[in-house]
Each structure stands twice: as structure tokens, then as C-alpha cells.
């Protein structure tokens, strides 16, 4: 998986083998989900930090 921002509904593994390649461990899956949710990185909505 590339480090560029994935597009929801477009950039996802389409086979079980692709899934295993993209997400060899839980950390890889979390990183993918974080990029989908916070493409510019997480910013706290309360303190803006």
C-alpha cells in the first residue's frame, strides 16, 4: 500500500491475498484507517493540538 491518501470506496484490497499484502498486521490496518479519516493527521477539535 502506498503512503498517499487512500480514497474511501476506491482504494481497498479486492481479494483476500491483496488484503493480506496490504494489512500484514494490525498496525498496517490502523494506519490505513487513520489515513482515510485524518489525511492531514489527527488534530484535536478541542485544543487544536
Secondary structure, DSSP 8 states (H G I E B T S, - for coil): --SS---TTTSS--SHHHHHHH-SSHHHHHHHHHHHH-TT----TTT--
